[in-house]
Amino acid sequence: MGTFDTIISQNFPCVHPQLSVVIRLRFDLWEFGAHSFRIETRDLEGDMNMDTISGNVEVRGVGNATAVSHLVFSISNLRFKSPSVVNFILYIDDKEISSIPLYVRKS
């Protein structure tokens, strides 16, 4: 429960049993419609830590100049081979939009 940006383990490789990724996207009026998305993870060596998450989102307005869409994913048994920084990278329509780090440290 709650939010975190760091996982600490005594031993490596390690497995984090469960985490969720929650993304709130705001689209402008001219962006309403269908969009593809993809979430990748990459460590500092460029290796992926999990399979890519991908799909589509349909953005609809309710009379406002912007609209919000939420993407929520649960990830089980995420494996880390060593301490590192893992970046979660979000792509919308094959364009990198944002990334956020997850720090994996040894205690």
Secondary structure, 3 states (H helix, E strand, C coil): CCCCCEEEECCCCEEEEEEEEEEEEEEEHHHCEEEEEEEEEECCCCCCCCCCEEEEEEECCCCCCEEEEEEEEEEEEEEECCCEEEEEEEEECCEEEEEEEEEEEEC
